[in-house]
């Protein structure tokens, strides 16, 4: 009850002390005591490092929530329904961009400081975030801390979820597990994963790489974000006039320029000018893979490069991308490899193989059949919401 009362009073704004702590992961973490990673309880896999949790309520206005994302320098927040006393989903920068492009004209976006336009636009400023359609892009699919880690992977695969909340029996949000978190954990436990799944080449897995959607350096940056909106992607490739891969622009780049007031005005610069505004920006030297790359190589590149997607550039293609390998693709490949190894008794870690049998009948709070059914026919999109940590 106390928790609900605190949340009903509003989300935590700048300078306010958070009521909860959210689990996080930074860099590589070795857990030598974990021998059966996939069946280890989530609470024992997620690192103990933490960061303050920030939430918004369904009744908060779109403009206030957008301002909070910018002020806090974050890309998404969980949404709490104070009346129903539960969380309903997430809202992120992509939602804000999509809504802004839908309700504001180009002249409004270009004519000065965007936050002032947002506040001046009565219906935009007053609309609660509950009016946004958040269920498809950011579903709320929680797991309990006691559930085996493989349930997190199964949910991500079945629901194409960018993040999985960990909620205890009292409804307390204790941590968020993102696709980046999962890959970092897998990377830290490669010695417990089936060797065959790590050494398999991407081409041998028969993966359907996502098609490359791109913008040219000479185009306006806003065109990249319009493509993300229309194609339901979180990033697009940047190519030169000859079609050579030279960069990437993603939803996470919105956070970088969101600290100054002229947020949207800069979206009308060319892609080349826009990318030059980003810290550490450079053209060329993109981290890529080919169909001959192994799953382990892709995993290492995603984790060590701190990226959310890898472009597929085949030998002899002269730097022209032919596909996109997402974080979820690698998670799927490793999870499928673990299942296959378990079925054939070839798990690299014998204790892990035995443990998986015990968890095979583990309870899925949402029902695996329902998850798979709902996920059927869903479009696989670029990346994981384009969110970096």
C-alpha positions in Angstrom: 0.0 0.0 0.0 2.8 2.3 0.9 4.4 1.6 -2.5 1.2 2.4 -4.3 0.8 5.7 -2.4 4.3 6.7 -3.3 3.7 6.0 -7.0 0.4 7.7 -7.1 2.1 10.9 -6.0 4.0 10.9 -9.3 7.3 9.7 -10.8 10.6 10.7 -9.4 11.8 13.9 -11.1 15.3 15.5 -11.0 16.7 15.8 -7.5 14.2 13.4 -5.9 15.4 10.3 -4.2 14.2 7.1 -5.9 12.0 4.7 -3.9 13.3 1.6 -5.7 16.6 0.3 -7.1 16.9 -1.3 -10.5 19.4 -4.0 -11.3 21.9 -3.3 -14.1 25.0 -4.8 -15.8 28.1 -3.0 -16.9 30.9 -4.7 -18.8 31.9 -8.3 -18.4 31.0 -10.1 -15.2 32.4 -13.6 -14.4 30.3 -15.9 -12.2 32.4 -19.0 -11.7 29.8 -20.5 -9.4 27.2 -20.7 -12.3 27.5 -24.1 -14.0 24.0 -24.4 -15.4 23.3 -20.9 -16.6 20.0 -21.5 -18.3 18.4 -23.0 -15.2 19.9 -20.7 -12.7 17.3 -18.4 -11.0 17.2 -14.9 -12.6 18.0 -13.3 -9.2 21.3 -15.2 -9.2 22.3 -14.3 -12.7 21.6 -10.6 -12.8 24.6 -8.7 -11.4 24.1 -6.9 -8.1 25.1 -3.5 -9.4 22.2 -1.1 -9.5 20.9 2.3 -10.6 18.0 4.3 -9.5 14.7 3.4 -11.0 12.6 6.1 -12.7 9.0 5.6 -13.6 6.1 7.5 -15.0 2.4 7.0 -14.5 -0.4 6.6 -17.2 -1.8 9.9 -16.1 1.4 11.9 -16.7 1.3 14.1 -19.8 3.3 13.2 -22.9 5.2 16.4 -22.8 6.2 16.0 -19.1 7.3 12.4 -19.7 9.3 13.5 -22.8 11.0 16.2 -20.7 11.8 13.7 -18.0 13.5 11.4 -20.6 15.7 14.3 -21.8 16.5 15.7 -18.3 17.4 12.2 -17.0 19.3 11.2 -20.1 17.4 8.0 -20.5 15.7 6.3 -23.3 12.7 4.6 -21.7 10.7 4.3 -18.5 8.2 1.8 -17.1 4.6 3.0 -16.9 2.7 2.5 -13.7 -1.1 2.5 -13.5 -1.8 4.2 -10.2 -5.5 3.1 -10.3 -4.9 -0.5 -11.1 -1.8 -0.6 -9.0 0.4 -2.4 -11.6 2.8 -1.7 -14.4 1.4 -1.7 -17.9 4.4 -1.3 -20.2 7.2 1.1 -21.2 7.4 4.4 -23.1 10.6 5.4 -24.9 12.1 8.0 -27.2 10.9 6.2 -30.3 7.3 6.6 -29.0 7.9 10.3 -28.5 9.4 10.8 -32.0 6.5 8.9 -33.6 3.9 10.9 -31.8 5.7 14.2 -32.4 6.0 13.5 -36.2 2.3 12.7 -36.2 1.0 15.8 -34.5 3.5 18.6 -35.3 4.1 20.2 -38.7 7.6 20.6 -40.2 7.4 24.4 -39.7 6.6 23.9 -36.0 9.5 21.4 -35.6 11.9 23.7 -37.3 10.8 27.0 -35.7 12.8 27.2 -32.6 13.0 25.1 -29.4 10.9 22.0 -29.6 10.0 21.7 -25.9 8.4 25.1 -26.1 6.3 24.0 -29.1 5.3 20.9 -27.1 4.1 23.0 -24.2 2.4 25.5 -26.4 0.5 22.8 -28.2 -2.4 22.4 -25.8 -3.7 19.0 -26.8 -0.1 17.6 -27.0 0.9 19.0 -23.6 -2.3 17.8 -21.9 -2.6 14.4 -23.4 -1.7 11.6 -21.0 0.7 8.9 -22.1 -2.1 6.4 -21.8 -3.3 7.7 -25.2 -0.2 6.2 -26.9 -0.2 2.7 -28.2 2.5 1.1 -26.1 1.4 -2.5 -26.0 3.0 -3.7 -29.3 6.4 -2.1 -29.2 7.0 -2.4 -25.4 4.9 -5.2 -23.9 5.0 -5.8 -20.2 6.0 -9.5 -19.8 7.4 -9.9 -16.3 9.3 -12.8 -14.8 9.7 -13.6 -11.1 13.2 -13.6 -9.5 13.0 -17.3 -8.8 12.3 -18.3 -12.5 15.1 -19.9 -14.5 17.2 -17.6 -16.7 16.1 -19.4 -19.9 12.5 -18.1 -19.4 13.9 -14.6 -20.0 15.4 -15.7 -23.3 12.2 -17.5 -24.2 10.1 -14.4 -23.6 12.4 -12.2 -25.6 12.3 -14.7 -28.5 8.5 -15.4 -28.3 7.5 -11.7 -27.8 10.4 -10.0 -29.6 10.7 -8.0 -26.4 13.5 -5.5 -26.0 13.4 -5.8 -22.2 12.0 -8.1 -19.5 11.0 -6.7 -16.1 11.7 -8.8 -13.0 8.9 -8.4 -10.6 8.6 -10.1 -7.2 5.5 -11.7 -5.6 4.5 -8.3 -4.1 4.5 -6.6 -7.5 7.8 -4.8 -6.7 9.9 -4.1 -9.8 13.4 -5.2 -8.9 15.2 -5.1 -12.2 15.0 -4.8 -15.9 16.8 -7.4 -18.2 17.5 -6.0 -21.6 18.8 -7.8 -24.7 22.1 -6.2 -24.1 22.1 -7.6 -20.5 21.4 -11.1 -21.8 24.2 -11.0 -24.3 26.6 -9.7 -21.7 25.7 -12.6 -19.4 26.0 -15.1 -22.2 29.4 -13.7 -23.1 30.5 -14.0 -19.5 29.5 -17.7 -19.5 30.6 -19.0 -22.9 32.4 -21.9 -21.0 29.0 -23.2 -20.0 27.4 -23.0 -23.5 27.3 -25.8 -26.1 30.4 -25.5 -28.2 28.5 -26.5 -31.3 26.2 -23.5 -31.0 29.0 -21.1 -30.6 31.1 -22.4 -33.5 28.2 -22.6 -35.9 28.5 -20.0 -38.8 25.7 -17.6 -39.3 25.2 -18.9 -42.8 24.8 -22.5 -41.6 22.0 -21.5 -39.3 19.7 -20.4 -42.1 19.1 -17.0 -40.5 16.8 -14.6 -42.4 18.8 -11.5 -41.9 16.7 -8.4 -41.7 16.8 -6.3 -44.9 19.0 -3.2 -44.9 17.1 0.0 -44.7 19.4 3.0 -45.3 19.7 6.7 -45.8 22.4 8.6 -47.6 24.7 11.1 -46.0 23.1 13.9 -48.1 19.6 13.2 -46.9 18.0 15.0 -44.0 18.4 13.3 -40.7 14.6 13.4 -40.1 14.2 11.0 -43.0 16.0 8.4 -41.0 13.6 8.7 -38.1 10.6 8.7 -40.5 11.9 5.4 -41.9 12.2 4.0 -38.4 8.6 5.0 -37.7 7.2 3.6 -41.0 9.3 0.4 -41.0 9.1 -0.2 -37.2 12.9 -0.3 -37.0 15.0 1.3 -34.3 18.0 2.0 -36.6 18.9 2.5 -40.2 22.2 2.2 -42.0 24.0 5.2 -43.4 25.5 4.8 -46.9 27.4 7.0 -49.3 26.3 7.8 -52.8 27.7 4.5 -54.0 25.9 2.4 -51.4 28.9 1.7 -49.2 28.2 1.4 -45.5 29.7 4.3 -43.6 27.6 4.6 -40.5 24.5 3.9 -38.5 21.8 6.1 -37.1 19.5 4.8 -34.3 16.9 5.9 -31.8 19.6 6.0 -29.1 21.1 9.0 -31.0 18.0 11.0 -30.0 19.2 10.9 -26.4 22.5 12.3 -27.3 21.1 15.5 -28.7 18.2 15.7 -26.4 20.0 17.6 -23.7 19.8 20.9 -25.5 16.6 22.7 -26.3 16.8 22.6 -30.1 16.1 18.9 -30.1 14.1 18.5 -33.3 15.6 21.4 -35.2 18.8 19.4 -35.6 16.9 16.6 -37.3 16.7 18.9 -40.4 20.4 18.8 -40.8 21.8 16.4 -43.3 22.6 12.9 -42.0 26.3 13.7 -42.3 26.0 16.9 -40.3 23.8 15.2 -37.7 26.2 12.4 -37.1 29.1 14.8 -36.7 27.2 16.3 -33.7 27.3 13.0 -31.8 30.2 12.4 -29.4 32.9 10.2 -30.8 31.2 10.1 -34.2 33.2 8.7 -37.1 32.6 7.5 -40.6 33.7 4.1 -41.7 35.2 1.4 -39.6 31.8 -0.2 -38.9 31.7 -3.5 -37.0 30.4 -6.0 -39.4 29.9 -9.8 -39.9 29.5 -12.1 -42.8 27.7 -15.4 -43.3 31.1 -17.1 -42.5 31.3 -15.5 -39.1 30.5 -17.7 -36.1 27.9 -17.1 -33.5 30.6 -16.6 -30.9 32.3 -14.0 -33.1 29.0 -12.1 -33.5 28.4 -12.3 -29.7 31.8 -10.9 -29.0 31.4 -8.1 -31.5 28.0 -7.1 -30.1 29.1 -7.1 -26.5 32.6 -5.6 -26.8 31.5 -3.1 -29.4 28.5 -2.1 -27.3 26.2 -2.1 -30.4 22.7 -3.5 -30.9 23.1 -4.7 -34.5 25.7 -5.8 -36.9 25.5 -5.3 -40.6 26.2 -8.2 -42.8 28.9 -7.5 -45.5 30.0 -10.4 -47.5 33.5 -10.8 -49.0 33.7 -9.1 -52.4 30.7 -6.9 -51.7 32.9 -3.8 -51.7 31.5 -2.7 -48.3 27.9 -2.8 -49.4 25.6 -4.3 -46.7 23.2 -7.2 -47.5 21.5 -7.7 -44.2 21.3 -6.9 -40.5 22.1 -9.3 -37.6 20.2 -8.2 -34.5 20.9 -8.9 -30.8 17.7 -11.1 -30.8 19.1 -13.2 -33.7 22.1 -14.1 -31.6 19.9 -14.8 -28.5 17.7 -17.1 -30.7 20.7 -18.9 -32.1 22.3 -19.6 -28.6 19.0 -20.6 -27.1 18.2 -23.0 -30.0 21.7 -24.4 -29.8 21.2 -25.1 -26.1 17.9 -26.8 -26.6 19.4 -29.0 -29.4 22.4 -29.9 -27.3 20.1 -30.9 -24.4 18.0 -33.0 -26.6 21.0 -34.9 -28.0 22.9 -35.0 -24.7 25.7 -32.9 -26.1 25.7 -30.0 -23.7 29.1 -28.6 -23.2 28.4 -28.5 -19.5 27.1 -31.8 -18.1 25.6 -30.3 -15.0 23.8 -27.8 -17.2 22.3 -30.6 -19.3 21.0 -32.4 -16.3 19.7 -29.2 -14.7 17.8 -28.4 -17.8 15.8 -31.6 -17.5 14.6 -30.5 -14.1 13.5 -27.1 -15.3 11.8 -28.4 -18.5 8.5 -28.5 -16.8 9.1 -25.2 -15.1 6.1 -22.9 -14.8 5.7 -20.1 -17.4 3.5 -17.5 -15.9 2.2 -16.3 -19.2 1.9 -19.7 -20.9 4.4 -20.6 -23.6 1.7 -21.4 -26.0 0.1 -18.1 -25.7 3.4 -16.3 -26.1 4.2 -18.2 -29.3 0.8 -17.7 -30.7 0.9 -14.0 -30.1 4.3 -13.7 -31.6 3.4 -15.5 -34.8 3.6 -13.3 -37.8 5.3 -10.5 -36.0 7.9 -8.6 -37.9 11.4 -8.9 -36.7 12.8 -5.5 -36.4 16.3 -3.9 -36.2 17.9 -4.1 -32.8 16.4 -3.9 -29.4 14.8 -0.5 -29.3 18.1 1.0 -30.2 18.8 1.6 -26.5 22.4 1.6 -25.2 23.4 1.6 -21.5 
